[in-house]
Amino acid sequence: MEKFKKYPLLYAVSTLIGMIVGAGTFGIPYAFSGVGFGIGIFYLALLGFAVMAVHLFYGEVVLRTSEPRRLVGYASKYLGKWARRLTTGTILFEYYGSLLAYTILGGQFLSIILSPWLGGSSLLWGLVFFAAGAFIVFWGIKTVARNEFIMVGLMFLTLAVLFFKGAPLIRVENFQGFDLSRLFLPYGVILFAMGGSAAIPQVRQILRGQERKLKKAIILGTVIPIVVYFLFALVVVGISGTGTSEDAIKGLVPYFGAWVIDLGAIFGIFAIITSFLCLGISMRDLFYHDYKIKKIWSFVLTFAIPLILYLAGFKSFIFIIGFLGAFASGLDAIITILIYFKAKKKGNRRPEYSLPLGRAVGGFLILLFAIGFIYQIIYLSGN
């Protein structure tokens, strides 16, 4: 507890990183290799900036509001009942889908690591992953924040090992090429991978009494994942080129050997469990703070539905994250920006920071997300 109080900025940044760097990490290299590495970098920079701006907008909304809320509560307060209903549907769809996706991938990674010694199917190890994550969430934010700090550190250590072992195998020719037919492939993947706004209210709680550090925490917590994604894509695409697999790991086996599967699975566990914990806390608090449901029932509502869906046979990881990235993340961002516009006028607390050119940037981002949303509808309907 004393360490948590002593280094609040460090824990705040690690909480946001833990929310962002998750299952979507493994789709980044495939998206880069599909369209061309240069175009992939452009998408990462553009959408990385866009998401960081949305996170900063949300942070200012949180600081302009004296009472603790989550996105649904802010939508209701500043936009009205229609926004509350729309946001509730979007959030529930996104959160439940993400918890389900993390459970599926977590089960696959645990199976890779532990099945050779302990046996068991991916289904069983998915249940183990789910139970462990739910148990940690039950103990609350302080416990999770401390564990996230450790997990994020281990995740970066694993990535560093992969980077330095793989650097000599990188080939420049693997970064060449461009496929116009897949020009928009990275959009949904990167947008899903960069989403972390659910952790912003938690970050403010960690920084309680030091809210002036919130802007710095949001910037660092968003920029660091961008760098991580770039380095991860650089290594994976640089080694496997057009043979990059959708999960980023299997395509490396011919170059590294079978041991890379275990290393990638370990990295995957670190990346996914932190996002699972942050998302579980955010959803539990949504029911508790915004709907005034008792804590125990908020916990049950958070984890019962993804567990039921998992047991019912929903196991297609790629389909789930693709659908979430295409629709939910962009709509969430648009709603957040609209809330920000209203909070600038109706907020009941003086914020520790106020963004310059907020309306101009927000208007541009709404247009960007709307175009991406419309394109995804056209693209998916054509496929």
C-alpha positions as semicolon CSV with decimal commas, in nm:
position;residue;x (nm);y (nm);z (nm)
1;M;0,000;0,000;0,000
2;E;0,283;0,243;0,086
3;K;0,452;0,176;-0,249
4;F;0,122;0,239;-0,423
5;K;0,102;0,580;-0,251
6;K;0,469;0,658;-0,311
7;Y;0,471;0,608;-0,689
8;P;0,119;0,701;-0,808
9;L;0,228;0,824;-1,154
10;L;0,413;0,500;-1,221
11;Y;0,112;0,290;-1,128
12;A;-0,122;0,522;-1,319
13;V;0,081;0,490;-1,639
14;S;0,113;0,113;-1,600
15;T;-0,265;0,086;-1,552
16;L;-0,333;0,264;-1,881
17;I;-0,064;0,065;-2,063
18;G;-0,212;-0,253;-1,924
19;M;-0,553;-0,156;-2,059
20;I;-0,422;-0,073;-2,407
21;V;-0,163;-0,343;-2,474
22;G;-0,373;-0,655;-2,501
23;A;-0,508;-0,900;-2,751
24;G;-0,498;-0,647;-3,035
25;T;-0,118;-0,646;-3,015
26;F;-0,102;-0,974;-3,206
27;G;-0,304;-0,840;-3,499
28;I;-0,074;-0,541;-3,563
29;P;0,206;-0,724;-3,753
30;Y;-0,043;-0,906;-3,974
31;A;-0,214;-0,578;-4,064
32;F;0,122;-0,414;-4,140
33;S;0,238;-0,700;-4,361
34;G;-0,096;-0,714;-4,543
35;V;-0,102;-0,353;-4,663
36;G;0,267;-0,261;-4,652
37;F;0,487;-0,162;-4,361
38;G;0,503;0,208;-4,450
39;I;0,125;0,239;-4,470
40;G;0,100;0,048;-4,143
41;I;0,323;0,304;-3,973
42;F;0,107;0,584;-4,112
43;Y;-0,206;0,422;-3,968
44;L;-0,037;0,363;-3,633
45;A;0,076;0,726;-3,609
46;L;-0,259;0,870;-3,722
47;L;-0,482;0,649;-3,510
48;G;-0,237;0,663;-3,220
49;F;-0,266;1,042;-3,218
50;A;-0,643;1,019;-3,255
51;V;-0,682;0,780;-2,964
52;M;-0,447;0,983;-2,745
53;A;-0,660;1,292;-2,813
54;V;-0,976;1,100;-2,721
55;H;-0,808;0,980;-2,399
56;L;-0,714;1,339;-2,316
57;F;-1,070;1,454;-2,391
58;Y;-1,203;1,189;-2,157
59;G;-0,948;1,283;-1,892
60;E;-1,066;1,644;-1,903
61;V;-1,428;1,530;-1,874
62;V;-1,337;1,327;-1,565
63;L;-1,162;1,629;-1,413
64;R;-1,453;1,863;-1,492
65;T;-1,696;1,635;-1,306
66;S;-1,681;1,624;-0,926
67;E;-1,868;1,295;-0,876
68;P;-1,714;0,961;-0,990
69;R;-1,875;0,815;-1,302
70;R;-1,798;0,600;-1,602
71;L;-1,869;0,674;-1,968
72;V;-2,237;0,582;-1,940
73;G;-2,278;0,817;-1,645
74;Y;-2,104;1,102;-1,826
75;A;-2,318;1,046;-2,136
76;S;-2,633;1,066;-1,925
77;K;-2,520;1,377;-1,737
78;Y;-2,403;1,578;-2,038
79;L;-2,599;1,442;-2,338
80;G;-2,922;1,302;-2,197
81;K;-3,114;0,974;-2,186
82;W;-3,072;0,889;-2,554
83;A;-2,695;0,902;-2,516
84;R;-2,712;0,694;-2,199
85;R;-2,900;0,419;-2,382
86;L;-2,673;0,429;-2,687
87;T;-2,358;0,433;-2,477
88;T;-2,484;0,152;-2,256
89;G;-2,547;-0,070;-2,557
90;T;-2,211;0,012;-2,712
91;I;-2,017;-0,029;-2,389
92;L;-2,180;-0,358;-2,295
93;F;-2,124;-0,495;-2,645
94;E;-1,759;-0,383;-2,644
95;Y;-1,677;-0,489;-2,288
96;Y;-1,843;-0,829;-2,301
97;G;-1,692;-0,898;-2,642
98;S;-1,345;-0,796;-2,521
99;L;-1,364;-1,008;-2,205
100;L;-1,471;-1,301;-2,423
101;A;-1,186;-1,239;-2,669
102;Y;-0,930;-1,220;-2,388
103;T;-1,061;-1,543;-2,241
104;I;-1,033;-1,724;-2,574
105;L;-0,678;-1,608;-2,641
106;G;-0,574;-1,650;-2,278
107;G;-0,689;-2,010;-2,290
108;Q;-0,492;-2,072;-2,608
109;F;-0,173;-1,925;-2,464
110;L;-0,204;-2,108;-2,132
111;S;-0,264;-2,430;-2,323
112;I;0,057;-2,375;-2,524
113;I;0,259;-2,316;-2,208
114;L;0,108;-2,570;-1,965
115;S;-0,061;-2,847;-2,164
116;P;0,266;-3,029;-2,246
117;W;0,318;-3,083;-1,870
118;L;-0,031;-3,076;-1,720
119;G;-0,254;-3,169;-2,011
120;G;-0,596;-3,013;-2,062
121;S;-0,769;-2,846;-2,356
122;S;-0,778;-2,481;-2,456
123;L;-1,136;-2,471;-2,322
124;L;-1,020;-2,581;-1,978
125;W;-0,728;-2,338;-1,968
126;G;-0,958;-2,060;-2,083
127;L;-1,172;-2,126;-1,778
128;V;-0,859;-2,117;-1,560
129;F;-0,757;-1,783;-1,713
130;F;-1,107;-1,644;-1,666
131;A;-1,132;-1,759;-1,303
132;A;-0,791;-1,615;-1,214
133;G;-0,873;-1,277;-1,369
134;A;-1,214;-1,257;-1,201
135;F;-1,060;-1,347;-0,865
136;I;-0,806;-1,062;-0,888
137;V;-1,074;-0,812;-0,993
138;F;-1,277;-0,910;-0,687
139;W;-1,002;-0,767;-0,464
140;G;-1,028;-0,417;-0,612
141;I;-0,821;-0,147;-0,779
142;K;-0,524;-0,127;-0,542
143;T;-0,445;-0,496;-0,575
144;V;-0,491;-0,482;-0,951
145;A;-0,275;-0,171;-0,991
146;R;0,014;-0,335;-0,806
147;N;-0,018;-0,654;-1,013
148;E;-0,045;-0,457;-1,336
149;F;0,282;-0,281;-1,262
150;I;0,456;-0,618;-1,225
151;M;0,281;-0,768;-1,527
152;V;0,358;-0,475;-1,755
153;G;0,724;-0,495;-1,652
154;L;0,738;-0,868;-1,729
155;M;0,561;-0,809;-2,058
156;F;0,822;-0,552;-2,163
157;L;1,102;-0,784;-2,056
158;T;0,964;-1,062;-2,275
159;L;0,928;-0,823;-2,569
160;A;1,289;-0,706;-2,520
161;V;1,414;-1,065;-2,535
162;L;1,217;-1,126;-2,854
163;F;1,348;-0,803;-3,006
164;F;1,717;-0,863;-2,936
165;K;1,702;-1,230;-3,035
166;G;1,515;-1,148;-3,354
167;A;1,698;-0,830;-3,463
168;P;1,975;-1,021;-3,650
169;L;1,709;-1,208;-3,851
170;I;1,535;-0,893;-3,981
171;R;1,551;-0,849;-4,359
172;V;1,498;-0,507;-4,521
173;E;1,318;-0,655;-4,821
174;N;1,038;-0,771;-4,591
175;F;0,936;-0,407;-4,539
176;Q;0,886;-0,346;-4,908
177;G;0,564;-0,388;-5,104
178;F;0,217;-0,238;-5,102
179;D;-0,127;-0,393;-5,154
180;L;-0,387;-0,133;-5,254
181;S;-0,671;-0,383;-5,222
182;R;-0,599;-0,406;-4,847
183;L;-0,549;-0,034;-4,793
184;F;-0,797;-0,014;-4,505
185;L;-0,698;-0,342;-4,338
186;P;-0,510;-0,179;-4,044
187;Y;-0,794;0,058;-3,947
188;G;-1,008;-0,167;-3,731
189;V;-0,715;-0,370;-3,599
190;I;-0,518;-0,068;-3,477
191;L;-0,823;0,112;-3,341
192;F;-0,911;-0,194;-3,135
193;A;-0,550;-0,235;-3,021
194;M;-0,519;0,129;-2,909
195;G;-0,840;0,155;-2,709
196;G;-0,782;0,224;-2,340
197;S;-1,034;0,489;-2,235
198;A;-1,198;0,249;-1,988
199;A;-0,895;0,291;-1,763
200;I;-0,904;0,674;-1,747
201;P;-1,138;0,696;-1,442
202;Q;-0,919;0,436;-1,268
203;V;-0,609;0,641;-1,348
204;R;-0,771;0,943;-1,182
205;Q;-0,846;0,735;-0,872
206;I;-0,482;0,632;-0,850
207;L;-0,377;0,998;-0,880
208;R;-0,634;1,125;-0,629
209;G;-0,490;1,440;-0,473
210;Q;-0,237;1,467;-0,759
211;E;-0,478;1,513;-1,051
212;R;-0,239;1,763;-1,212
213;K;-0,040;1,455;-1,323
214;L;-0,333;1,303;-1,512
215;K;-0,245;1,463;-1,848
216;K;0,113;1,336;-1,826
217;A;-0,006;0,989;-1,727
218;I;-0,246;0,975;-2,024
219;I;0,018;1,089;-2,274
220;L;0,283;0,845;-2,146
221;G;0,031;0,563;-2,111
222;T;-0,078;0,607;-2,475
223;V;0,256;0,683;-2,643
224;I;0,439;0,387;-2,487
225;P;0,200;0,130;-2,641
226;I;0,248;0,299;-2,982
227;V;0,624;0,244;-2,948
228;V;0,567;-0,114;-2,831
229;Y;0,344;-0,188;-3,131
230;F;0,597;-0,039;-3,371
231;L;0,884;-0,247;-3,229
232;F;0,675;-0,564;-3,221
233;A;0,566;-0,516;-3,584
234;L;0,923;-0,427;-3,683
235;V;1,056;-0,757;-3,550
236;V;0,773;-0,984;-3,662
237;V;0,729;-0,838;-4,013
238;G;1,103;-0,791;-4,054
239;I;1,154;-1,163;-3,993
240;S;0,849;-1,334;-4,141
241;G;0,751;-1,079;-4,411
242;T;0,451;-1,187;-4,616
243;G;0,442;-1,506;-4,410
244;T;0,332;-1,314;-4,102
245;S;0,050;-1,505;-3,934
246;E;-0,267;-1,353;-3,791
247;D;-0,151;-1,423;-3,436
248;A;0,203;-1,296;-3,518
249;I;0,366;-1,592;-3,340
250;K;0,321;-1,901;-3,556
251;G;0,477;-1,731;-3,858
252;L;0,805;-1,697;-3,667
253;V;0,850;-2,068;-3,597
254;P;1,051;-2,147;-3,917
255;Y;1,302;-1,877;-3,823
256;F;1,329;-1,917;-3,446
257;G;1,222;-2,274;-3,385
258;A;0,946;-2,408;-3,165
259;W;1,065;-2,221;-2,854
260;V;0,930;-1,895;-2,995
261;I;0,577;-2,025;-2,948
262;D;0,629;-2,049;-2,573
263;L;0,793;-1,707;-2,560
264;G;0,511;-1,551;-2,760
265;A;0,252;-1,721;-2,542
266;I;0,417;-1,581;-2,228
267;F;0,418;-1,232;-2,381
268;G;0,054;-1,285;-2,475
269;I;-0,047;-1,378;-2,121
270;F;0,119;-1,066;-1,980
271;A;-0,047;-0,848;-2,243
272;I;-0,395;-0,995;-2,210
273;I;-0,432;-1,036;-1,834
274;T;-0,364;-0,667;-1,767
275;S;-0,636;-0,562;-2,011
276;F;-0,872;-0,822;-1,869
277;L;-0,823;-0,684;-1,518
278;C;-0,871;-0,319;-1,614
279;L;-1,178;-0,396;-1,822
280;G;-1,331;-0,611;-1,549
281;I;-1,289;-0,332;-1,293
282;S;-1,430;-0,070;-1,527
283;M;-1,738;-0,277;-1,606
284;R;-1,798;-0,368;-1,243
285;D;-1,777;-0,001;-1,148
286;L;-2,011;0,094;-1,432
287;F;-2,285;-0,119;-1,278
288;Y;-2,199;-0,004;-0,926
289;H;-2,157;0,373;-0,979
290;D;-2,390;0,441;-1,271
291;Y;-2,668;0,191;-1,207
292;K;-2,637;0,175;-0,827
293;I;-2,629;-0,206;-0,826
294;K;-2,476;-0,373;-0,521
295;K;-2,109;-0,461;-0,555
296;I;-2,154;-0,836;-0,547
297;W;-2,421;-0,826;-0,818
298;S;-2,212;-0,581;-1,022
299;F;-1,934;-0,838;-1,011
300;V;-2,170;-1,117;-1,119
301;L;-2,315;-0,912;-1,406
302;T;-1,963;-0,831;-1,526
303;F;-1,840;-1,188;-1,554
304;A;-2,147;-1,408;-1,596
305;I;-2,227;-1,318;-1,959
306;P;-1,879;-1,365;-2,113
307;L;-1,851;-1,693;-1,921
308;I;-2,185;-1,813;-2,059
309;L;-2,086;-1,711;-2,414
310;Y;-1,753;-1,889;-2,379
311;L;-1,917;-2,209;-2,257
312;A;-2,178;-2,179;-2,535
313;G;-1,906;-2,217;-2,797
314;F;-1,811;-1,866;-2,909
315;K;-1,443;-1,934;-2,986
316;S;-1,358;-1,730;-3,300
317;F;-1,106;-1,480;-3,169
318;I;-1,035;-1,307;-3,501
319;F;-1,403;-1,252;-3,581
320;I;-1,473;-1,105;-3,236
321;I;-1,189;-0,851;-3,226
322;G;-1,246;-0,758;-3,591
323;F;-1,610;-0,680;-3,526
324;L;-1,532;-0,487;-3,208
325;G;-1,259;-0,283;-3,373
326;A;-1,474;-0,202;-3,674
327;F;-1,775;-0,066;-3,489
328;A;-1,754;-0,025;-3,112
329;S;-1,423;0,160;-3,075
330;G;-1,507;0,431;-3,327
331;L;-1,857;0,486;-3,187
332;D;-1,715;0,505;-2,834
333;A;-1,471;0,772;-2,947
334;I;-1,743;0,983;-3,112
335;I;-1,961;0,967;-2,800
336;T;-1,663;1,064;-2,582
337;I;-1,590;1,369;-2,797
338;L;-1,956;1,482;-2,785
339;I;-1,950;1,446;-2,406
340;Y;-1,631;1,655;-2,397
341;F;-1,798;1,938;-2,593
342;K;-2,079;1,954;-2,337
343;A;-1,854;1,913;-2,033
344;K;-1,655;2,220;-2,140
345;K;-1,971;2,423;-2,075
346;K;-2,155;2,230;-1,804
347;G;-1,878;2,078;-1,591
348;N;-1,907;2,143;-1,215
349;R;-1,536;2,130;-1,132
350;R;-1,233;2,327;-1,246
351;P;-1,003;2,083;-1,430
352;E;-0,627;2,057;-1,376
353;Y;-0,581;2,085;-1,753
354;S;-0,781;2,220;-2,048
355;L;-0,696;2,122;-2,404
356;P;-0,629;2,397;-2,661
357;L;-0,806;2,370;-2,998
358;G;-1,027;2,100;-2,848
359;R;-1,328;2,173;-3,067
360;A;-1,130;2,182;-3,391
361;V;-0,946;1,859;-3,314
362;G;-1,264;1,693;-3,186
363;G;-1,454;1,784;-3,503
364;F;-1,178;1,639;-3,721
365;L;-1,172;1,318;-3,518
366;I;-1,550;1,274;-3,538
367;L;-1,521;1,297;-3,917
368;L;-1,231;1,049;-3,916
369;F;-1,414;0,792;-3,703
370;A;-1,740;0,837;-3,895
371;I;-1,567;0,774;-4,230
372;G;-1,394;0,468;-4,087
373;F;-1,723;0,343;-3,946
374;I;-1,902;0,381;-4,283
375;Y;-1,616;0,216;-4,470
376;Q;-1,621;-0,085;-4,241
377;I;-1,993;-0,135;-4,307
378;I;-1,929;-0,128;-4,684
379;Y;-1,623;-0,352;-4,656
380;L;-1,788;-0,615;-4,436
381;S;-2,105;-0,620;-4,643
382;G;-1,894;-0,686;-4,953
383;N;-1,714;-0,975;-4,787
